[in-house]
Amino acid sequence: MFCEADRLFSEMVERGLEPNEVTYPILIHSLSKRGMMEDELHMFDGMREKGVKVTVYPYNSLINGCYKHDDLDRAMGFLDEMAEIGVTLNVASYCPVPWNSIERWMRRVAKWT
């Protein structure tokens, strides 16, 4: 987990600047692009533990990372979680997931309403 984004993130924390709903998703996306799923999940958990508002953007990176690691069940779990907590999905939320899986997920969500 040692790239320029990670170094800058660590430096920011060392200087007393609090990560927020902008900086966390950027780093999570960076980890996703490098295929670092476990680090991505760890960063996301840290974001939630610190009470930082979770938006669609880190979720989209997580969903994409799950799909890249052939973990469709976890990706669908994140879609479920987003629906449960009221995070509005966007087109990028659906892009990496095969359509037949989205159809199954939509049927599950329809049962909640």
Secondary structure by P-SEA (a helix, b strand, c coil): cccaaaaaaaaaaaacccccccaaaaaaaaaaaacaaaaaaaaaaaaaaacccccaaaaaaaaaaaaaacaaaaaaaaaaaaaaacccccccccccccaaaaaaaaaaaaaac
